[in-house]
Amino acid sequence: MSDLETFRAATRDWLEANCPAEMRAPMGEDDICWGGRRFTFTSPAQKHWLEVMAARGWTVPGWPEPYGGAGLSGPEQKVLAEEMRRINARPPLQSFGIWMLGPALLAFGTEEQKRHYLPQIARGEIRWCQGYSEPGAGSDLASLQTKGVDRGDHFEVSGQKIWTSYADKADWIFCLVRTEPEASKHTGISFLLFDMESEGVSTRPIRLISGASPFCETFFDNVKVPRDQIVGERGQGWTIAKYLLTHEREMIGGSDVALFAKSDLLGDAVAAIGLDDAGRLDDPVLRADLGRFIVDEMAFDAHMGMARDLLRRGDELGARSAELKYLGTELNKRRQSLRMAAGGADDLVWDGPANDAGQAARDWLRSKGNSIEGGTSEVMLGILAKAVLKLPG
């Protein structure tokens, strides 16, 4: 038996023994374990699953062991993912710390920062939000105006961020701040970390058309940030921001995140519409649309598998993360539209006695933001045209 086969057998045995039955059920957005000092577990099983996986380093299996990971090789990470999918095990922890900040700290953080922050992220003890976009700096992010004035032993941060996902629930923020006002707009930005309970920080939720409020306005009023909480060098923030965005876009485009949870579209359509005399869905137009979508979804899953193999080998996706973000978000918008079409008039309800009343409509409305958050689809196509296809300007 090869070393990888031995690892697979041991992994399978351990997961069977340690993954609670409750954590092998399909997961919706309300079932995500975000961690953090204010997070409330939905059940003892969810708490146990996080604790045992974190103790083994399997919340971030590819990270080095000193930083809370397991130091698994690329092939071993793939085996772990396959064995978790085999038993439908839920991710024990999801967070912006894992998806975005962690990779940036591994690449640009000091050894002290890595040893301080990364194990907390891996154990789910700290929840992060991202301070990037501003009211006047969305797609042109480098024009941001939130400033950090050097006060000797600390920076004094003032300004506003917008569309800050879960800022009202986060413990800390990783934030782009202009610390070099005389420098060009791309070179005057620094990357700061600070506690959301710091004096001068306030948030205000933004209610979406779906009725949910995952986004916030975030305000900074002379917030004191110690100098040792800068990542990289002063003025290096844009370089770090671009690196982090590649990981964010890969995460947003991923087809297995809870926001893009798959559903039995064909089964829903059959239940709502019925079958014709030949045993086919009794709506030829919807039947064709579903067929095209299922093929495209399978192709995208294969494409994501290839991208993950590259990442497990230690390669970077670079500009191709824009491709995953574009394809994944546009696919999810189609998924939610087909779900509405399959459900028929019954899915047009907004409220009702059932626990999931209106959920299809809310998910459909929420999906409209997928092609905006993390960079618009138009911006992603522009990146692909310039950086991948090398088309002329």
N, C-alpha and C positions, 0 to 999 in steps of 0.2 A: 504493500500500500504506500502511495506517495505521501509526502509531507502534507500536501494540500488535501488529499483524501482523508488523512488522519485528522486534519483540522476541521474538515466538514463534518466528520462523524462526531467529534467532540462538541462542535458547535450545535449540531442538531440535538444531541443528548441534553446539553445545557439549556437550550431554549425550551425543549419539551418539559424539563423539570422546573424551570423558573418563570416562564411567561404565563401569567394568570389567564384563565379562560376568558375572563371579561375583557382582557386586552387583545383578544383575537377576533373581536367583532369589528364590523365596518366602522369607520371613524368619520364624524362630521366636524364642522368647524368648532362646535361647542365642546368637542371632546379632546381638543388639542391640549397637551401639557406644555405650557409656556414657561413654567418655572418662575423664579423671582421671589422676592421677600413678601409680596402681597398676593401671590397666587394661592388659590384655594383648590385643593385636589377634589375631583368629582367623586372619588371612591378610594378606599384603602388599597385596592388593587392597582390603581393608577400610581399612587405614591410608592408602593412596593416595586412596581415595574421600573420606575425611574431610579430608585435607589440601587437595585441590583445591577441594572445596566451601567449606571455611573460608576459603581464600585469596580466593575470589570473594565471600564474605559470604553464601553461600547456605545455611549451616546455620541462620541466623536472618535470612532475607531481608528482613523488614520492619523490623528494627532500623536505626537510623541508622548511617551508615558509621563515624563516630568510635568507635562502641561495638562494632565487629566485624561489623555487618550490611551489607546492600547498599542500604538505603534504598529498596527497591522499593515502588511504589504497590500499593494493594489489587488492582487488575486484573492487574498484573504478577505479584504473588504467586500469584494464581489460575492464571495461565498456566504459571508454573513448576511448580506442583503438578500441573496437568493433563499437562504434558509428562513429568514424572517418572513419573506413573501409566501413561502411554502405553508406556513401555519397562520398566515394573515395577521402576523404580529404588528401592532401599531408602533409607530416611532415612539420611543419613551420620552423624547423631548424634542421640541422644535423651537427655534429662537433665531433672532437676527444676530445674536452673538455667535451661534454656530455657523450660520449661512454666510454672514458678511464680515462682522468685526473680527472673528477668530482668524480667518485667513489673512486679513490685513495685519493683525498683530504678529502672526507667525512670520510675515514677510518684512515688516517694518518696525515692530516693537523692540524695546530693549529687553534684555534677559529678565530684568526685574519686573517689567510690565507683563511679560509672558507668564512668569511664575505666579504673579499676583492675580491677574484677571482670568487667564484661560482655565485653570482648574475650577474657578467659581462658575464659569460659563458651562463647563462640562458637567458639573453637578446640578445645574439648574438653580443656582443660588442667586443669580443676578440676571435681570431681564433688561435688554437694551432697546432703545429706539434710535432712529437715524435722523439727524438734523442736517438736511441737505437743502431741499427746495425752499424758496422764499416767495412772497407775493410778486416780486419783480424779477425773480430768478428761477424760472422753471426749466424749460429746455435749454436756455442759456445760463446754466448753473454757475458758470465762472463769474457772472456779474453780481454774485451775492454781496450783500452789504452788511450783514451781521459782523460787528467788529470786536476785536479783542485787543484792548489797550494794555501795553506792558507796564505793570506797576512794580517791577522788581522781582518779588518772590511769587507773583501771580499775574494772570491776565484778568482784566475786567471786561466781561463779555456783555454786550448790549445789542439788541436787535430782535428779529422775529423769523420764525420758520413756519412753514405751512405744509399740510398733507403729511404731518408727522404721525406715522402709523403707531397706534397704541401708546402715544406719549403719556396719556392719562393713567396708564397702567405700568409704565416702565420704571425701573429703578435708576438707570443711568442712560446717558445719551452719548453717541459719538457724533461730533458736530464739526462742520466746516465753518471757519471763522476767518475774517480778513484781519491779519495781524501786521501786514506790511502795506499800509495805505498808499505809499509812494510807488510801489512796484506795479508791474503790469498785472492785469486782472487774473491771469492764470498763475502767476508766481507769487502773489501776495497772500495766499490762503494757507492756513494751518489746520491741522486735524487734532481736535481737543476731545478729551473724555471728562465728563463730570456728572455728579450726582443730581438726579432730578429733584431731590429735596433740598438742594442748595437754596439759600435765600436769594430771591429775585427771579426764580423760575416759576412760571405759571402756564397752564394749558387750558384750552377750550375745545371740546369736541365739535366736529363738523358732521352734521346729520346728512346722510346721503339719501338719494331718491328711494333706495331700497328700505329705508327706515333704520339702518344700522349706522353706527358711528365709529368705525375703526380709525378714522383720521382725526387729527387735531391741529389747531393753531397753537404754536408754542412761543412764549414770550420770555425774553431775557432782559432783566433790568439790573445792570451793574453786578452781574454774577461773578464771584471770585473763583477762579480756577487755578489751582497750584501749578507751577511751571512744570513739575515732573509728570503732569497729566497730558502733555503734548506727545503725540506719536510721530516719530520721525523728526526731521529738522523743521525749524520755522520756515514757512514758505513752501514746504514740500507737500502740503495738503492736497493739491490738485492731482499729483501723481498717485497718492494713496487713494484718493476718491475714485479715480478711474479704475484702479486695480480692484477696489471693493465693488464697483458697479458691475464688473464682469461676473462676480459671484452672485450679486443680487439678481441679475437678469437670468442667470442659469437657474436660480431658485424659483423665480416667478414663472419661468417657462416650463418648469418641471411638471409632468403630468400626474405625479403621485402626491402632490401637496393637497392638504385637506380642502383648500379653496377650490381646487379643480377636481374634487372627488367624482369618480366615475359612477354612473348609474346605469341600470338596465334599460336603455332607451327603447330597444326593440320590445322588451317585455311590457314596458309601460304603454307603448303604442298599441300592442295587441290587446291589452286589457281595456284600453279606452275605445279602440276602433273596431277590433275584431278581425277575423280572417275571411278571405273570399272562398269560393268553392274549390280553388286549387290549393288551399292551405297557406296562402300568402297574406301578408298584411293588406287589408282591404282599403288601401289608399295608394295608388301607384306612384304619385308624385312624392309622398312622404317616404314610401318604400325605397325609391331611388336615392333620395337625399340621405336616408339612413345608411344605405349601402356605401355610398361615397364616403360618408363620414367615418364609418367603421374601418374602411380600408386606410383612410388618411390617419386615423388614430393609431392603427397598428404600425404604420410607417413611421409616425412620430415617436412612438415608444421605442422602436428599433434605433432611431436616430439618437434619442436620449441615452440609450444603452451604450452606443458608440462614444458619446461625449463623456459619459461617466467612466468608461474604460480609460479614456485619455487622461482624465483627472486623477484616477487611481494610479496611473503610471507616473504622476508628477508633472504632466504637461499642463499648460495653461490654455484655456479656450480663446482668450483675447477677444478680438472683435467678433468671433463666431458666437459669443454669448448673446449678441444681438439677434442672431438667427434663431436661437432657441427661444428667446423671449418673444420674438415676433410670432413664430409658428405656434408656440404653446398658448399664448393669450388669444390669438385669433381662433385657434381650435376650440378653446373653452367657450368663446362667444357662440360659436356654431353649436357646441354641445348644449348650451343652455337654451338656445332658440329651438333646437330640435326637441328638447325636453318639453318645452311649452307646447310645441305643435303636437307632440305625441299625447300629451295630457288632455288636449282639447279644452273645451270651455271650463271643465272642472278645475284646471290649473290657473284660471284667471281670478280666482277668489283671493282675497287679501287677509281676511279674518274668518274664523269659523271654530266649531267645537273641537275639531281634530288638532292634535299637538303640532302637526306639520302643516296646518292650513296656511296657505299663502307662501310656503317656502319656495316652491318652484318659481313663482313670480318674483320673489325677492332675490333669489339667486340669479335669475335672468337679468334683472335690473342691475344687480351688483357687478355682473360680468362686463357691463359696458365700460367700467373703469379699468379693466385689465389691460386694455390697449393704451392707457394713459400712464398708469403708475409704473415707476421704474424706467421711464422713457417711453414716449409715444411710439406707436407703430411706424409713423412717418419718419421719426428720428432713427429708429432701428433700421429701416430700409436705407436711409441715407448713410448710416455707418457701414452697412454691408456693401453698398455701391462703391464707397470710397476706399474702405480698408480691405475688403475681401475681393471684390470683383475688379478693383482698380479702374473704375470708370472715370472718364474725365469730368471735371467739375462743371 
